[in-house]
Amino acid sequence: MTWTPPAPSTEPELAKVRNFRDLGGLPAAGGRQVRPGVLFRSGHLAHATETDRAFLESLGLHTVFDFRNAADIALEGPDVALTGVRNVNIPLSDPADGSEFWRMVRDGDLATLRAVLGEGRAADRMADSYRTMIVTRTAEHSRVLHALADDSVPALMHCAAGKDRAGLSIAVTLLALGVEPEVIEADYLESNAPHRRYVVRRGDGEAPPEVMELLSPLFEARASYLGAAFAAVTETWGATERYLSEGLALTPGTRERLRERLLS
């Protein structure tokens, strides 16, 4: 059965923080659910207004996990300072990493974009990056999960748009909590809601429809991307439980502490 998230009733309208949401209410194993107010996700906080910052401070956050790399931070700026909140930067690979690639996205002509992104190549690039993050970033994901189990809750996870690196880190966290893949996917796809979407900008102004079509796989959350990550778990470790115990070095005790901190 496919799980459908309930329509948000009290979700805040943040002016300059995109893709914010509370993971509270997601169903987990054993009839439990993610506790409201302990695990949040969003895009970067660099441009947060004073009102945005006041709201974020009202959450009582312990830690903000920022998965952006140095190039992201140089482009967008550091996160705004939140009183009493620890900021932890754990860079993860951008799904379309590389300054030359993003320069092409921003300024490339139609022929170049067709050659690099056309005929499914953009979507393939994204799916490959998700597989790579699962297989090569186990140390980073393990660090996040151990921090959550120890003392880092309530926590907010973000990257640039809050879709890929944060989306996959949230997915890994939810797997560790016993949340079913279809529930994880439904939350992941919420990043496609119009008010959450990353705003595509190009140096030549408003992009023509074909350019937007070529770029769209880079700026969408697609089930196939997350599916590629889940497939990498199976291909590499054989089963989710082995991924959690061997890949992420989660002991039964650590997982129980995670559940106690994040589930009700």
N, C-alpha and C positions, 0 to 999 in steps of 0.2 A: 504494500500500500504506500502511495506517495504522501508524504507529510506536507501540508500546506501551512505556512506560518500565518498566524492571525494578523489581521490588519492592525498596525500600530495605533494606539489611542493617545499616548502622551509623548510621542517621540518629539524631541526638541527640533526647532528649525534654527540651526546654527548658520550664521551668516557667512563665515569664511572657513568653516571646517566641513569638508565634504564627507559623505558616506558614513556618518556616525550612527552607531546603534549599540544597544544593550543586548547581549546574547541571552539574557534572562528569559526563562520560559521554554527553552529548547528541551525536548524530552530526552532523557538518558536511560541507561540500563536500570533494571530493577524498579521501574516505576518512579524514578527520581527525575529531576529536571535541573537545568542550570539556574542557580539562584540569581534573581535580579540584583543588579547593582554591584556585581563582583567582576564581570568580564565585559569589556567594551572593545569596539573596533572602529576605526575611522581612517580618513586620509590625514595628511600631515597637519600639524598645528601651527605652522610658521606664520600664517596670515590671520590667526584668530583675532577677532575684535575683543574689546574690553568686555562686552556682554558675553561673548563666547567663552572667554577666559573665566569669567565669574561662574558660568554654568559648569565648566569643567572642574573648577575648584570645589564646587558644591557636591561633586561626586565622591569626595573623600578618597581620591586615588592614592595608592601607595607608590605605584611605578607606572611610568609610560615607557613602553618598548617601541623604539624607533628603528625600523628595519631598512631605512634609506641608507644609501652609500654616500661617500664624500661628494660625488658629483651632484647628487640630488640636493644635498644640503647647501652646496655652493649656489645652485640654481634657485632654490626656493627659500633658503634661509633656515636657521635653526628653529626648533619649536619655541613657542612662547614659554616663559618661565611660569610654572604653577606653584604656588606657595606650598611648601611641605611635601612636594612630589619628587621622587627620584626619577631621573631620566636615564635610560639605558639604551645606548646605540649598539645594535647588533646588525651590521650590514649583511644583507642577503642579495644574491644576484638579481638584478633587474631582468624581468622576462625578455626584454629587448635591449640587453646591456650593450654599452659602447657609445661613446660620444659621436663617432662617425655615423653610426646607424641613426641616432636621433637627429643628427644634422640633416641626414637624407629625408627623414620623416618630416622635418620642419620645412626644408627648402627644396627637396628634390623635385625634378620635373616628372611629368606623367609617365614618360617612357621608363625612367629609372624606377619609379614606384611600381610599375607593372612588372618589371624584370625581377625586383627583389621581393615583392609582396603578393603578386598575382598568382592565380591558379592554385590557391590553397597554401602558398608558401608562408604567408603571415601566420595563419592558424597553426601550421606545422611548427613554426618557430616557437610559438607560445606553448604548445603542448610539450615540445622537447624541453623547454625551460622549466616547466613544472616537474617533469621527470628528473631533471638535473638537480633541482632544489631538494627534492625528496632524498635523492641518493647521496648528494655531496654536502648537504647542510645538516646532517644529523647532529653534529656537535652543537651547532647554534640552537636547533630546536630543543635538544636535550637541556641546554642551559636555561632556556625560557621555562620549560616545564618544571625543572628543579627549583627555579626561583619562585614560580607560582606555588609550588608545594611548600616552600619554606616560609616566605614572608611577604610576597610581592602583591598581595590582593588587598583591595581592588586594583585591577590592572586595565590599562588601555593599550592595545596593539595597533600600530599604524605603519604605513610605508608612505608612498607619495599620494596615490589615489585611494589606498585602502582596499585594493581589489586583488592583487596578485600575491605579493610577498606577505602582507598581513592576512590576506584571505587564506593562503596555504598554512600559515602559522596558526591561525584560528582553527583550521580544519584538523591539523595535527593535535592541537589541544583537545578538541572535541572527540577525536578518536580515542585519546587517552582516558577520557571521561566515560567512554562507552556509548557515545552518541552514534546512531546509525548513519551510514553513508548517505542515504537519501535525505535525511534531515540536514546533514552538513551541506549537501548540495543545494538544498532549498535556501538555506541562509546565504550561501556563497552567491547564488544567482540574484539575491536581493540587491547586489551592487549595480544591477542593470536598471533599477528604477530611475526614471528621468531626473529626480531631484538629487540622485546620488552620483550620476555619471560624471566621469572625467571630461572636462571641456577641452576639445581638440583645438589647438592653435597652430597655425602655420605662418611662416614669415611672409607669404604672399597674400595674406588677408583671408577672406572667405574662400574655402576650398570648394571646387566644383564637385558635383555628385560622385563622379567616378573616383576621384581622389579620396573622398570620405568612405566610399565602399572599400577601397583598397586598405585604408587605415583602420577600418572598424574592428577587425580581429584583434588589434593591439589594445583596444580600449573597451572591449566587452569582456564580461565574465561568461564563459561558455562551459557547459557541462562537460564537454570533451576535454577541456584543460584539466579540470579537477579529476576527471576519469583517468587521464594519463598519469596523474600523481598516484592515484589509488592502484593503478596497474603496476606502477614501478614498485610499490610496496610488495605486491604479490610476487612480481618477477624477481625481486632482489632478496626478500626475506621469506617468501612462501606463504606467510599469513600475517595479519595485523598484529597478533599477539607477539610474534617473534620480532617484528619491527619495533614494537614498543619496548620489549625487554632487552633485545640485543642491539638494535639500531640506535635507540634513544636511551638505553641504559636505565630504564625505569624499573625499580624493584617493586614488589607488591606493596611494601610499606610506603614508597613514594606515591604510588598510584592511589593508595587509600588516603593519604594526606591531601592529594589533589581533589579527590572526591569530597572530602570533608570541607575543604575551603570553597569549592566552587558549586557544589550540588546541594539541593534541599530535598 
